[in-house]
Amino acid sequence: MTSLPLLHLQGSPHHRGLQHGEELREAIAANVAVYRSRMLTSGVPENELASRSQRFLEQFTRYDASYRETMDGIAEGSGQDLLDITLLNARYELLYSAWSEFGRPTADGIRSECTSFGGADGAFVASGTQIGQNWDWFTGVEGALLQWEHGDTTVIGFTEAGVAGAKIGLNSAGIGLCINGLGASIDDWRLDTVPFHLRTMRVLQSTSLAEAVGHAVAPRPACSSNFFIGSAAEGVLTVEASPVGSRVIYQEGTAPLVHANHFRDPEALGVHQSWLETGRVSTYHRCDRMETLLAKESPVSAERLHAAMRDHEGGPLGLCRHPVATDPVELQTHTALAAHLELDAKRFSYTWGPPCESEFATVSL
């Protein structure tokens, strides 16, 4: 396993961005190249990349000036054009709306994203609230861990190099976040609202479960997504958010809650998951498989949990994903990050790459 760099960001938003850009300069350049390629493969017209990025630059500026200042610093420190840094920060909306509109391009129709899980006291052998996920994504994407202060709250989280906020992590107030990509035919990058990566940063800076949920659902998102949120004091829930409404799903009993990349009840929100209609879709297999594996032991030990995250049942559809060598490079995916977050102990354990290939490394607040 290659360990992720851990950046202790300090100072003003611009200075934090400057440090981010300087320390991850090569990784940011690699991500710009990867995402420009993936967006073109997904159907985004090349002559519209700059104009779409400009639209999001205006949204980041309007909704959070400090986030924009951080992006300015990243661009300066990395030597990248500001619109390319914006493209990284808006890649969720740009990619997911394209997939919902054009149908996601995948080899053999196999779609792979993320599998999240979590539970409060009674769900796991170790006491307290725990959440985590396998983050399945494109090969070639570079990541890092960021730690920073937001008022009296310390945050540590995973980000893709060049993205100003984190999206998988925890904070000193006992709030933790994992995420799942969702898709609905109504997703539209042109909706003027708080972008996804700004939302995830705000969730991770929250000091209560109610505040975190508020950032996940309001105002309505441009593209559907799932926020798997845990609180050391208040337990776990997951928020399915879409342009037509949001739905909160709570943990029931002591069995861990699990979520993958489909709405658990699309009719409840009136969404149409057009991108899941063709091909061999892995999200249903992964969700069922994780629930089955975690149900074999109650409460669940760390060993059982990590074994589930390393499970290969179903091959390319499985929980622990590996690139298929015969697939085109631009369509290859794998489990890029496996994360296990203990919110009471404030520990972030992870593998960078498929979890079957290494032991978990741990960082703590």
N, C-alpha and C positions, 0 to 999 in steps of 0.2 A: 504493500500500500504506500502511496505517496501521501504524506501528511499535508494538510492544508496550511497555508500561511495564516498566522493569526496577527491581525493588525490592531493595535491599541490606538484608536483615533482620539485626538485631543484638539482643543481649540475651537475656533469658529467653524461654522459649516463649510466655508470656503477652504479653510486650512485642513479640515478633515478630508475634504475631497482632494486637495492637493497631495496629501500624504497617501491616500488611496491610489491616486493616479501614478505617483512616482514609484511606489513600491510594487505595483502590479502592472507596470507599463507593458511588458511583453504579453502578459496574459490578456490584458484589455485589447491589444491589437489583434490577438488571436480570436477573441470573442466577436469583435467587429466583423472580421472576415467570415466567421462561421455564420453569424446571424444574417448578414447580407445575403449569403448563399442560400440559407434556409428560407428566407422570405421570398426570394425569387422562385425557388422550387415550389413554394406553397401557393404561388399565383399572384403575389404582389407585383405589379408592373415596375420594372426598374426605374422608369422615368418618374415614378410617384414616391419613391423611397424618401427623397429629401422633403417633398411637400408634406407627406404624412408625418415625418419626424418634426417638421416645423410646427405643425398643428399641436403635437404633444408637448413641444417645448413651451408653447404658450400656455397649455393647461398646467404643466408643472409650475410655471412661473406664477400663474393666477391662484392656484390652490395651495401652494406652499413655497414661499420665497426662499426659505432656508434649504429646501430640497434642491431648488434651482441653483442656489449658490454652491451646494455640494457638487452638483453636476458640472458647474463652471470650473471648480477646482480639479475635478477628475480629468476634464478635457485638457486643462493647462498642464497638469502633472504628467499625463500620459502622452501628450503631444498629438492627441486625436482631435478631429473636428468636433465641435459641440453637437452638431446634428447626428453624428455617428454615436456619440455618448447617449443622446436622446433616444436613438433607435434601440440601443441596448435596454434602456430603462422602460421603453414602451413596447418591448418585444412581445409581451404577453398579449396585449390588445391586437397588435399588428398580425401576429401569427394565428391566434385563436379565431379572430373574425374571418381570416382568410380560409382557415380549415372549415369553419361552419358554412362559408359561402361556396367554396370550390370543392370541398371534400378533402380530407387530409391525405396527402400522398404518402403511401407506405408500401414497403415491399410485402407482397402476398397479402395485403390488407391487414397485417398485424399491427395493432395500435398499442402503444405502451406508454404509460405515464407514471403514476405514483400510487402507493398504497399506504394510507395513514391508519393509526390505531391509538387508543389511549383509554385510561381508566383512572378512577379515584381510589381511595382506600378500599382494600378488599379485592381489587382486580389483580394486583401483583404481589409477589412475596415480599419484596422490599416495600416498606410503608410509603404512603404519600401518593400524589398524583404523578402519573407518567404518561407521556405521549411520544410518538415517533413516526417514522415513515421510511420507506424506500422511495427515493426520488429518482425515477427513471427518466432519462432525457438523452439528448443527442450526444454522441461521442464527440470529443474535441472541444467541449465547453470547459473553460477554466473557472475555478472557484476559489473562495477564500472565506475565512472567518473574520468578522469585524466585531470589535468591542468598543462601545462608546458610552458616554454619560448623557442622559436626558433629564435635566433637573437633578433630583435625588435618586433617579433610577439608573442602574447599570444594565446595559443590554449586550448580549452576545448572540450572534446569529450568522448563518450561512448566506452568502451572496454569490452571484456570478460576477466575475471581475468586470468592473465598469458600471455595475448597478449600485446606485447610491445607498439604498436601504437593504436590509436583510429580509429574508422571507421564511426561514426555518430557524427557530431559536427560542431563547427564554430570557427573562430579566430578573432583577433582584427583588421585584415585587411578587414573584411566583407565577407570572403569566408566561405561557409558552404557545408557540404557533407552529403548525405544519400546514401544508397546502396541497390541494388537488386541482388540476385543470379540469374544467367542465366545458361543455359546448352546447349551444342551442342555436336554432336557425335565426333567432332574433338578434344574436350578438352583432354589434356594429361598432367598429373602432371610431366612427365619427360622432358618437354620443359624447357630449361635453360633460365630463364627470371626473372624479378623483381616479387617477390611474392605479392599476393593480399594485405596482411595487411601492407606491406611496401609501396605499392602504396597509400593506403588510408591515411597513416600517412603523406606522402609527399603531397597529395592533401590538407590535413588540415593545412599544414605548408606553403602553397602557398600564395602569396600576390596579385595575379591577376588571373582572370578567365582563361587567356591563359596558364599560368603556370600550373594551376590545371588540365586543359584538357590535357596538355602535359604529365603529370604523369599518367593520366588514360589510355592513348592510346599507349604510347611508352616506351619501346619496346613491341612487341606483347605479350599479356598475355598467360599463359598456359591454363587457364580456363576462360570461358566466364563470364562476369559480367556487371552490369550496375552501373554507377556512376552518381548520381543525384546531380548536382553541382549548387550552387547559389552564386551570388555576389551582395553585396549591391549596387555596382556601375554599374554593367553590366547585371543584370537580371539572368535568370535561363536557364539551358539546361540539357540534360541528354545524357550520352555517353554509347552506347552499344558497349562493347569491346569483341572481340573474337580472337582466334588464327589466323583466316583468314582475319581479318580486323576490323575496328571500324566505327561507324556511330554516328554522333552528331544530336540530335533532339532538336529543339528550341521551346520555348513557342510561340504560335501564338495568337495574340490579347491579351485580358485581362483574358481569361479563364485559370484557373490553369492547368499546365501540370501534367500528371499523368503517372506513370510507375509501373508495377508489375514484374512478373517473366518470361515473354516471350518476345522475340524479336518482336518489333512492325511490322517489315517487314523483316522476315528472308530471303526472296529471295534477298533483297537488298545486303546482305552480303554473300549469298550463304551458309547459315548454316542450319543444320538439327537438329531439337530439339527432339532427340530420347526419352528423358525422359518425354516428355509431350504427348506421343502417347497413353498411356493406363490409365485407371482409371478416376475418376472424378477430373478434374484439376481445382483448385480454382483460378489460376492466372487470367484467362479471366473474371471470375465473379467479382473478386475484382477490377480489373482495370475499368471495365464498371460501376460498382456500385459507385466507388469513383467519377468518372467523372459525373455520373448522380446526385449524392448528392450535389456536389460542384456547379453544374450548376443551382441549384434551387435558388440561391441567388447571386447577383452580385452587388457590390463586396461581398466577403465571410467574414462573421464575425467570430470571434474566437469561438463563441458559435456554429455556424453552422459547422465549421471545426471539433471541438472536438466531436460534435454529429455524424458526419460522421465517425470519427475514432472509435466510440463506436457502430457502426451499426452492427446488427446481421443478417440481411437479408441473407438467404441462409444457415443458420445454420453452419455446419462444413466448408462450403465454404466461410464464411463471412469475413468481414473486421476485426472485433474484435473476436479473436479466443480463444477458451477454450479447454483444454484437454478433450478428450473423454475417460471416465473412463473405458470403456470396451476394449480399445486399449491396446496392450502390452506397458509396460512402456517405452521401448526403442524407440517406434514409436510415443509417445505422443508429441504434439506440442501445443503452445499457443502464444498469443501476449505477448512476453516477455518484450518489451519496446515500448512505444508510445512516439514519439519525435516531438516537434514543435519548430522550430528554427527561430527566428526573427533576421535577419542578420544586419539590421541597428541599432536596439536596443541592439544587442549582447546578446540576452536572449535565454537560453536553457530551455524549459519547457518539462516535461516528467512525465510519470507514469511508474513505474517498476511493470510489470504485466499488464493484460488487462485493457485498459483505462476506461471500464465501471465500474470498481470496486473502483475507487478513483478519486480524483481531481488531476490536474496537479501541480507538484512542479516546482519551477523556480530557476535556478542559472544564474548569470550574470557575464560577464567580467567587 
